[in-house]
Amino acid sequence: MKAVLVLIGDRLDSAVKVQEILTKYGDYIRTRLGLNLGLCENERNSGFLFLEVCGEMPVNQMCEELNSIGNVKAQCVELTL
């Protein structure tokens, strides 16, 4: 299973750029779960995305594009049994 974890430090500033990249790779994203961390006072504008990806997804390329955005950290994960 391949997954991408994305932490967004300032959603108001970065959300549009993140969405553009996710749309570009949308054919490979099977599951998308977004969590708003706004319940924590010191993280009002931050968010977290979990993406399950499938197929021959260029995962590293997508992570590089996401990491090029300020206040965004993406990490690619692959789990196998």
N, C-alpha and C positions, 0 to 999 in steps of 0.2 A: 504494500500500500504506500502510495506517495502522498505526502501532505505538505502544505505550505502554511507556516504560522506567520502572521503579520501583526506587528504592534505599531499602532499609529499614535504618535505623541500629541498631535494637534489636528483633530479631525476637521475642524473648520478651515484650516489652511491646506490640508493635504488630500482631503476626500475626493475631490474632482480628479486629481492626477492619479490617485490609486484606482479609482473607478475606470478611467480610460485604459489603464494597463490590464485590469481584470476583464474588461470587455474585449480587448485584443486577444486574450487567451481563453475567452469564454467557452469555446468548444471543448476545452479540456477540463473544465471545472465541473465535477460531478456534484459536490456538496459545498455549500458556502454557509458558514455560521458566523454572524457578527455579534459581538458583545460590546455594549457601551459601558465603559468603566466609570461613567458619570456618578455612580453611587458613592465613590470615594472622593471626598472633597478636594484632595490635592491632585486628582486625575480627572477633573471635570470634562475636559475635551478630548480625552484619549479613548482609544478603542482597540479591540482585538478581533482579528479575523482568523478563522480556521478554514482552510480550503482543502478538500479532498480532490486530487487530480487523477486523471486517467489517460490511457492511451500513450502515445509517444510524445508526451508533453515535454517541451523544452523548459523544464522546471528551473534549471540554473539560470537561464536567460531571463525568465520572469522575475526571479529573486533579485538578479542584478538590476533590472529596471526599477523594481520597487525600492531597493536600497539606495538608488540614486536620488530619491526624493528625500528632502530634509524632514526630520522627525518621523521617519518610517524605517522600521527594521523588519526584514523578512528573512526567514530561515526555512530551508528545504529539509524535509525529513522523509526517510524511506524506512519502513519497517517490514521485515519478512519473518516468516516462521521457518 
